[in-house]
């Protein structure tokens, strides 16, 4: 087993599909891994500086996104996609490796998000206006 795997060993996406309801993005990789990633999950785990900050201590917990949908999926070179959400958030560039990480770690990342929301007294539901 090669301990120093090069970038060429990274699974490569073979299909990216936005479901008709715009609530799920499916990503299939050439190693057989396939993930259906909910829009809410992708939005709250956005790789943007707005969400992630510039260090782990600056990472924001984004609540109120239960009903968010994806409006657009735009290619960024041959390494990523930019997602535009219906709350007009569009600054996150989702690399293939980040989408793979989100798929592989979904249960843990989602539970961490729910725990953060609870600790901060936030909700997945949008504020009532």
N, C-alpha and C positions, 0 to 999 in steps of 0.2 A: 504494500500500500504506500503510495507516494505521499509523504507528509507535507510536501510543498506543492499543493495543487495549483496549477496556473489558471488564469482567467478562462482559458479555452475549455477547462473541465467544468465550468459553471453551466448548469442546465440552461438551455435557450428556449424562449417561448415559441410555440408552434401555432398557438391560437389565442387571441384575446377577443372576447365577445361580451358586449354589453347586452344584458337581457332586455326584452321589450318593455318591462315595467321600469327600467332604468334604476333598479334598486340593487342589482347584483352584477359584478364584473367577473366573468369566468376567465381563468388563465390556465392554459395547458403548456407543459414543458416537454422537451424532447426526451426526457428520462422517464416519462410516464406519469409524473406528478401533475395533478389537476386540482385547482382550487376555485371555489365559488366564493368570492369576497363581497360581503354586503357593502353597499354604499356608505352606510353609517360608520362601519369599521374603517373603511378607507379614508373617510373624512376626518375622523378623530385621530387617526394615526398618520395624517398627512406629513410628508417629509419636509414641508415648508418651514422656514425660519419662524413664521407666524405661530406655528403650533409647537415645533421642536425647540425654539429658542436657539441660542448659540452654545449652550452647554446643557447637560442633563438637569441641572437645577433650574433652568429657565423653561423647561418643557411645560406647556399649558395643558390643562384638562379641559377639553371642549365639550360642554354639555348641550342639550337641546337639539340634537341632530338625528333623533329617531326616524324622522320622515324624510331625510335628505335624499335627493336623487342625483344621478350623474347625467349632466346634459351633453357632455362631449368627451371623447377620448381622442387625443391628438398625439401622433408620433413625435418623439423628440430624437432626431437622428436615428440611429439603429440600436439605441441602448435603453430607451425609456418611453413613457407616455406621460402626458400632462392631462390630468382630469379636471374638468370644470364641473362644479356642483351647482345645484339650483339655488344655493345660498350665495352664489357668485364667487366662492373660494376657487381660485384657479392657479395658485402659485406653487403647488407641490409638483415636483418632477418625480415620478415613480419609476425607478430603474427596474430592470428585470430582476436583479438580485434582491431589491427591496420587496418587490411583489412576491418573490419566492419566500423570503423571510417572513412576510406577513402571512402567507399561506401556512408555512410550516409551524409557526408559533401562534396561530390564531387563538386557540383556547386560552393559552396563558396570557397573551396580550389583552384579550377581551376581558378576562377576569381582572387583570391589573387595572384596566380602564374602569370597570364597574366599581372596584374597590376605591379608586381615586375619586370617582363621582360621589360615592357615599361619604368618604372622609371629608369632602369639601361641601357637602350638603347640596350637591347639584343633581340634576335629573337628565335623563335621556330625552325627556319630552321638552318641546319648545315652550318658552314662557307664554302664559295665557295673556292675551292682549285685550 
